[in-house]
Amino acid sequence: MRNSICRSVLLASAGLLSVVGAWAQQNPAPPKQGPVSTDLAFTYSAERGEQVLGNCGCFWLQGVGVDAGFTFWKGLAIAASFNSGKASNVAPGVDLSKIQFAAGPRYTYTAWTGRGAAGNRRLQLFGQGLFGDAHFYNGAFPTPNGLENSGDSFALEAGGGLNLLFSKSLGVRLLEADYVRTSLPNNAANRQNDLRIAAGITWHIGR
């Protein structure tokens, strides 16, 4: 009798395990999302510069940029950006070109979320402080040995922007505004305080 009960229990257990296994195969658990996500942006930018501080001689460097942010915890990220720009006739017969790389911390706050046919929609605000190097060329920079057509400087960027994602991955950078400080020789204060504005498209990868 006892052996018959044991066999019945074993058969019932095997049947239950088979049913659970079949259900699990038909309804797999959703994959866990990793804590890290990446945001890429491709932008058109315009940067307002001055020949000498306080004396305007203002001009606009126009170019393109790309930046990436690697978010690792609750909106905190490490960001890196590359920007280029070019201006003509910043002085009589003098043009100016620039490339700049910078990296540093970024914080992103999601101000609004919604759902639509395309998936999750989000409005994001971000602020950042980046540090790097700026290389200027095709210009004229005073030195003790005369004029040089290129120069390098430490660069600081501080600012932020607004992203609107209209699907889980794709969106637009509605606006980015950054204060950009460099220290190139100009026979005056030897520093530049510029304003750069940009807009473009964004691509989100991950959570």
N, C-alpha and C positions, 0 to 999 in steps of 0.2 A: 504494500500500500504506500509506504513511505517512498519507495523508488518511483512509483507511478506519479506521486505528487511532485517529486523533484524533476522528473522528466517533463511534466506539464509546465512547471515554472520556467525551466530552461527554454522550452519551445516558445513560451509566451514572451520571454525576454528577448530571444533571438528575433521573433517577429516584430517586437516594438523597436529594436535597434535597426532593423531593416527599414521600417517605415520612417524613422527619424533620419536615417541616412539618405533615403530617397528624397525626403522633403528638403534637406540641407543642400542637396545637389541642385534641386530646382529653384531654391531661394538662397543663393550664396550671400554671405554677409557683405555689406558694402565695404569697399577698400577704405582703410584708414587714411586720412589726409595728413600729410607731413606738416610739421610746424613751420617750414620755410617756404616762402613764395618769392617770385621774381617779377619785377615790373620793368618794362622797357619803354622808352619814349624816343620818338624821332621828331625833331622840331625845326621850325624856321625861326630865326632870332634876329633881333635888331638891338644893337648896343650903342648907347649914346656916350660919346667920349668928348674930351676937351684937350686942346693943345696944351694949355696952361690953366691950372686951377684959378677960378675967379675971373678969368679973362675970356671965358667961353672959347671962341674959335671952334665951335661945336661941330661935330660930324657924327654920322651913323655908320657903324660897322654892320654889314648885313651878311648873314651866313646860315649855316645849318648846325645842328647839334644832335647828339645821341647821349642818353643817360640810362643807367640801370640802377635799380634799388633791390637789395636782397633783404627782405624782412625776416627776422629771426625770432621776434618775441613781441606780441601785443602792439604792433604798429611801429616798433623800433627797427631801423634798417641801417645798413651800410650802403651808401650811394656813391656812384662814380659818374662823372660827366666828361664829355669831350665836346668842345665847341670851336667853331671856326668863324672868321669874319673878314670882310674886306671893305675898304672905303677908298674912294678916289678923290684926289685933290684936297687932302686934309690941310695942305699948304700949297702955295703955287708950285706946280710941277711935282708934288710929292704925294704918293699913294701910301697906303698902309694895309698890311695883312696880319692876321693873328690866328694862332691856334692855342688852345688852352685845355689842360687836363687838371681835374681836381677830384678829390674824394673826401668823404667824411660822413658824419651821422645824419640821419633823416628820421623824422617822425611823421606818420600818416594817420589821420583821424577820419573815420568813415562817418560823414554827417547824415547820410540818408541811404536807405536801401529799399528796393522795391522789386517786384517781379513782373515780368512781361513775357510775351511770346518768345523773346530771344533768350530768356533766362534771367539771372540776377542782374539788377541795375544798381549802381552805387555812385554816390557823389563823395569824392575824397578831397580832403585838404591836407597839404603837407608843408612842412617847414624843414629847412636844412642849413647846415654850415659846412662848407667844403673848403679844402686847402690843397694847393697844388702849384703848378708852374705854367707861366704864360710865355710864349715865344712870339715875338713880333718881327716881321721882316718886310722887305720892300719899302722901308721907310727911311727916316733920317733921325739918328739919335746922337746928341752931342756927347763926346768923351774927351778926356785930356789929350788924346791923339787926333782929334778932329771928329768928323761925322762918320758914324757907322750906319750901315743899312739894315742892321738886325740887332736884336737885344732880347735878353731873358730876364724874367722877374718872378719872384714869389707871387702867388695869386691867392686871394681870399674871395669866396662867394658866400653870401648870406641872403636867404630869401625863402620863397615858397611858391606854391601854385595850387591849382584846382584841376582835378581830373573827373571826368564823367564817363563811367563805363556803362555802355548800353547793352552789353552781353556779359557772360561770365569771363570773357577774355579780352574783347576789343573795346576801345574807348577813344576819347579825345582829351587832349590836354587843352582845356579852355584858355588857360592863362598861366604863365609862370613869370615872376618878376624877381630879379636878383640884383643886389648890390655887389659890384665887382671892384676890388681894390688891387692895384698893381703898383710897382715902384720902378719905373723906367726913367732914365735921365731925360730932362727936358729944359735944362738951364733955369729951373725955377725950384719948385718944391720937390721935384723928382718923385712924384707920386700921382696916381690917377684914380679918381673915384667915378666909376661908370655905373650906368643903369642898363641892365639887359632885360628885355621882355621877349617872350617866346610863346609859341603855340604849335600844336601838332597832333600826332596820334600816339596812343599807348597800347601796350599789349601786356596782359596779366597772365602769369603762369603759376599754377598752384592754388592753394586755398584762397 
